[in-house]
Amino acid sequence: MFVKYCNDCYRQAMDGIEQKTLVHGEKTLMVEFRLRKDAALPLHSHPHEQAGYLVKGHIRLTMGSEIHEVLPGGSWCIPGGMLHGAEIIADSVAVEVFSPVREDYLT
């Protein structure tokens, strides 16, 4: 599968957080997130493994009982079922890969 750039393809995930599915296959899905300063992603979990990379900005990522200050170039991998969330310290862009594919991100 190949997908061309689309600036109009973002959707509001929650207040201050936009997401765009970049591409997916049978087993993985890649998503770009635009994260506005002072937004928060509440603690949650899902069965999908989630690997991410911070392209720009600054986030405070909670993974289980650990808190990580993430700056551009930082990356993470969150096992399926682990409680996690984030505070957005500065306007940020992150790219994340989920496996298996998150069906709820395909629409």
N, C-alpha and C positions, 0 to 999 in steps of 0.2 A: 504494500500500500504506500502511496506517495500523496502528500497533501501540501498544497501551496499555501503561502502566507495569507492570513486573513485577519485584518485589524478589526472587523466587525463581528467576529465570532465569539467574543467574550460574553459570559453570562454572570449575573450577580449570584454568588454562592451564599453570601451573607453580608451584613453591613461592613463595608470597607474591604471586601474580598471578592475579586473577580477571577473566573477561571475559564480556560479554553483548552479543550481536548486537542492535542497536537496531532497524534496519530495512535493507532492501536492495531494489534494483531490478535491472534487467537489467545495468547497467554499474557500479554503485557499491554499497558496503556500509559501514554505519556501526556502530562497535563502541565500547562503553564499557569501560574497564579500571579496576579497582581495584588499586592497587599498594601493597604494604606496605613500610614503611621497611626498608631493608637488603636487599630483594629485588634480583635482578639479571636482566636480560634479556640473555642471551649474544649476542655478535656473530653475526649471521646475515644472509642476504639472501633475497629472493623476487622474482618477476617483477612484483609488484603495486606501483603507485605508492601511497604512503601519506602522507596529510596528517593532522596531528594538532593538538590544542589541549589545553593543560593547564588543567583546571578548578580544581584545588586541589593543593597540595603542593609538591614540589621534586624534580626529576629531573636527572640528568646524562646527556645524550643524546650518543652517539657516532654521527656520520654520516660514513662514510669515514674520513678522517684528522683530522676536526674534532671537538672536544668542546664542547658547549654546556650551560651552566647554565640550566635552564628553570624559571621560576616561573609562578604563575597568570597567565593571559592570554597566555603565550608560545605560539607555534605553529610548525609545521615542515612541510616537504614533502620526502619522501625518494623519489628516483627509483627505479623498479624496477631490481633488480639491484645496488643499492648496499649495501655492508656497513654494518650499523648495530646498535646495542644500547643498553641503558640501565642505569644504577645508580639505585636509588630512595633518595633522601636523606631524604625525609619521606613519611609516608602520603600518597598522591596519587590523583587521579582524572583520567584522560585520555579524550578522545573522539577516535577516529581514523576516517578514511574511506579505504577501499581501492578501487582500480580497476585491473583488472577485479575483479569479485566474487571473494572468497576462498571457494571451495567448502568448504574445511575448517572455516570458521567458521559454516556454516549448520546444523550439527548440534549 
